[in-house]
Amino acid sequence: MSELLDPTSEQKSAHRERVKRPRSLDGLTIGLLDISKSRGDVFLDRIASHLTRRNYAVNRYVKPTFTRPAPIALQQQIAAECDVVVEGLAD
């Protein structure tokens, strides 16, 4: 059992089951989410390069600002278009 804390000022922590990790990335679409922090794009560029060299399907996304959660429309788009997501954090 894992406890995930929401950094967006949640009042009470929520219990969420972890999603099972895929055994392989073969045939999956990988989303790369840039949260708009400095040099996050550089990190994700390197990840994308490694993944595309291995012939994985990669979609790139950018949050408008790192100070707020991704807009609902962007979250829904990523969920609809990707099987797994790598989020580029900084600091």
C-alpha positions in Angstrom: 0.0 0.0 0.0 1.3 3.4 -0.9 0.3 6.9 0.3 0.6 9.6 -2.4 0.6 13.2 -1.3 -0.8 15.8 -3.6 1.4 18.9 -3.6 -1.5 21.1 -4.6 -2.7 21.8 -1.1 -4.8 18.8 -0.5 -6.5 18.8 2.9 -6.3 15.0 3.5 -4.1 12.5 1.8 -5.9 10.1 -0.6 -5.3 6.4 -0.8 -4.6 5.4 -4.4 -3.5 2.0 -5.7 -0.4 2.1 -7.9 -1.0 1.3 -11.5 0.8 -1.8 -12.6 3.9 -1.1 -14.7 3.9 -2.7 -18.1 6.3 -5.6 -18.6 7.6 -4.0 -21.8 7.2 -0.7 -23.7 6.8 -2.6 -27.0 3.7 -1.4 -28.8 3.0 1.3 -26.3 2.9 5.1 -26.8 5.1 7.0 -24.4 4.2 10.5 -23.4 6.9 13.0 -22.3 5.5 15.9 -20.3 7.6 19.0 -19.9 6.4 20.9 -16.8 8.0 24.1 -18.1 10.9 24.3 -15.7 14.3 25.4 -16.8 16.1 22.7 -18.8 13.4 20.1 -18.4 13.1 20.1 -22.2 16.8 19.2 -22.4 16.2 16.2 -20.2 13.2 15.1 -22.2 15.1 15.6 -25.5 17.6 13.1 -24.3 14.9 10.6 -23.2 13.1 11.1 -26.5 16.3 10.4 -28.4 16.9 7.2 -26.6 13.3 6.0 -27.0 13.0 6.9 -30.7 16.3 5.1 -31.5 14.6 2.0 -30.1 11.6 2.6 -32.3 9.2 3.5 -29.5 6.3 5.9 -30.3 6.8 9.1 -28.4 4.4 12.1 -27.9 5.6 15.4 -26.4 3.6 17.7 -24.2 4.2 20.9 -22.4 2.4 22.4 -19.4 1.8 26.1 -19.7 3.4 26.8 -16.3 5.1 24.8 -13.6 3.2 26.7 -10.9 -0.1 24.9 -11.5 -1.3 21.4 -12.3 -1.6 20.6 -16.0 -5.0 21.8 -17.4 -7.7 19.2 -17.4 -7.8 19.2 -21.2 -4.1 18.4 -21.4 -4.4 15.7 -18.8 -7.3 14.1 -20.8 -5.3 14.4 -24.0 -2.3 12.7 -22.5 -4.5 9.9 -21.0 -6.2 9.4 -24.4 -3.0 9.3 -26.5 -0.5 7.6 -24.2 0.0 4.3 -22.4 2.8 5.6 -20.1 4.2 9.0 -19.2 7.6 10.4 -18.2 7.3 13.8 -16.5 10.4 16.0 -16.7 10.9 17.6 -13.2 13.7 20.0 -12.1 15.3 21.4 -9.0 
